[in-house]
Amino acid sequence: MGRAVHEAETFTGLQICVYLGPGGEDPRAHAEQLFVDRGLHTRPAVLVLVAPDARQVEVVTAQDARGRLPDADAQAVVELMTQHFGSGDLVGGLLAGVARIAEAAGPGQPSGEDLPDLLQG
C-alpha cells in the first residue's frame, strides 16, 4: 500500500494519506480532524479515511488540492473503493482508490514535504 501511495504522490505532487481504522461516532468529522491534526490542511493533500466498522469511506482534500480533485472525482473514488469493499476486497479497494486519485489529479510537481502514507487507528 505504501508503494502505491508513494507512486501516486510522485506522479501527482499531492500528499496522499490513507487512514484505515475506527471512524468514531462521525467518520466525516473524524476524517476532518485527522486532516487538521496531521497538518494536511496546509499542504496540497488528500486524506482517504476507510472505517470498516462504520462501513464508511471519506475523502478530504485541502484547498490547494481541490482544483485537481473536485468533489465529483472524490465521490468517484469513494464509489470505486466501496465496490471493491462490497466484494470483500479491502486491499484492492484501497489500491484502486489511490490509483483513481492519481488519475483524476494528473501529473504535478512534488511539494518536497514528507508525510506518512498510511495511518492506522
C-alpha positions as CSV (number, residue, x, y, z in Angstrom):
1,M,0.0,0.0,0.0
2,G,2.8,2.4,0.9
3,R,4.4,1.9,-2.5
4,A,1.1,2.7,-4.3
5,V,0.7,5.9,-2.3
6,H,4.3,6.9,-2.9
7,E,4.0,6.3,-6.7
8,A,0.7,8.4,-6.7
9,E,2.4,11.2,-4.8
10,T,5.4,11.2,-7.1
11,F,3.1,11.3,-10.1
12,T,0.7,14.0,-8.8
13,G,2.8,16.0,-6.5
14,L,0.0,15.8,-3.9
15,Q,0.4,14.4,-0.4
16,I,-1.9,11.4,-0.1
17,C,-2.6,9.8,3.2
18,V,-4.8,6.7,3.8
19,Y,-6.3,6.1,7.2
20,L,-7.6,2.6,8.0
21,G,-9.3,2.3,11.3
22,P,-12.3,3.2,13.5
23,G,-14.4,6.1,12.3
24,G,-15.8,7.1,15.6
25,E,-19.3,8.3,16.0
26,D,-19.0,10.6,13.0
27,P,-16.5,9.3,10.4
28,R,-16.6,12.6,8.4
29,A,-15.8,14.7,11.4
30,H,-13.1,12.2,12.4
31,A,-11.5,12.4,8.9
32,E,-11.6,16.2,9.0
33,Q,-10.0,16.2,12.5
34,L,-7.2,13.8,11.4
35,F,-6.7,16.1,8.4
36,V,-6.1,19.1,10.6
37,D,-4.2,17.2,13.3
38,R,-1.7,15.9,10.8
39,G,-1.2,19.3,9.2
40,L,-2.6,18.1,5.8
41,H,-4.9,21.2,5.5
42,T,-1.8,23.4,5.0
43,R,-0.5,21.4,2.1
44,P,-1.7,20.2,-1.3
45,A,-3.0,17.0,0.3
46,V,-5.7,14.3,0.2
47,L,-6.8,12.1,3.1
48,V,-8.8,8.9,2.5
49,L,-10.4,7.5,5.6
50,V,-11.7,4.0,5.5
51,A,-13.7,3.0,8.6
52,P,-14.7,-0.7,8.1
53,D,-16.5,-0.7,11.5
54,A,-18.8,2.1,10.2
55,R,-18.8,0.9,6.7
56,Q,-17.8,4.3,5.5
57,V,-15.2,6.0,3.3
58,E,-14.4,9.7,3.4
59,V,-12.2,11.8,1.2
60,V,-10.9,15.1,2.5
61,T,-9.0,17.5,0.2
62,A,-7.0,20.6,1.1
63,Q,-7.9,23.8,-0.6
64,D,-4.7,23.6,-2.7
65,A,-5.8,20.1,-4.0
66,R,-9.5,20.8,-4.7
67,G,-8.9,22.1,-8.2
68,R,-7.2,18.9,-9.1
69,L,-9.6,16.6,-7.2
70,P,-13.0,18.2,-7.1
71,D,-15.9,16.7,-5.2
72,A,-17.2,14.7,-8.2
73,D,-13.8,13.0,-8.5
74,A,-13.7,12.4,-4.8
75,Q,-17.1,10.8,-5.0
76,A,-15.9,8.6,-7.8
77,V,-13.0,7.4,-5.6
78,V,-15.4,6.5,-2.8
79,E,-17.7,4.6,-5.2
80,L,-14.9,2.7,-6.8
81,M,-13.5,1.7,-3.4
82,T,-16.8,0.6,-2.0
83,Q,-17.4,-1.6,-5.0
84,H,-14.2,-3.5,-4.1
85,F,-15.1,-3.5,-0.4
86,G,-18.5,-4.8,-1.0
87,S,-17.0,-7.9,-2.6
88,G,-14.6,-8.4,0.3
89,D,-11.5,-6.9,-1.4
90,L,-10.2,-4.4,1.1
91,V,-6.6,-4.1,-0.3
92,G,-7.9,-4.0,-3.9
93,G,-10.3,-1.2,-2.9
94,L,-7.5,0.8,-1.3
95,L,-5.2,0.4,-4.2
96,A,-8.0,1.3,-6.7
97,G,-8.8,4.4,-4.8
98,V,-5.3,5.6,-4.7
99,A,-4.9,5.0,-8.4
100,R,-8.1,6.8,-9.1
101,I,-6.9,9.8,-7.2
102,A,-3.7,9.9,-9.2
103,E,-5.7,9.5,-12.5
104,A,-8.1,12.3,-11.6
105,A,-5.4,14.7,-10.3
106,G,-3.0,14.1,-13.1
107,P,0.7,14.9,-13.1
108,G,2.1,17.6,-10.9
109,Q,5.2,18.8,-9.1
110,P,6.1,17.3,-5.7
111,S,5.8,19.5,-2.7
112,G,9.0,18.2,-1.1
113,E,7.4,17.6,2.3
114,D,7.3,14.0,3.6
115,L,4.2,12.7,5.4
116,P,3.1,9.2,6.4
117,D,1.4,7.3,3.7
118,L,-0.7,5.1,5.9
119,L,-2.3,6.0,9.3
120,Q,-3.9,3.2,11.4
121,G,-6.3,3.8,14.2
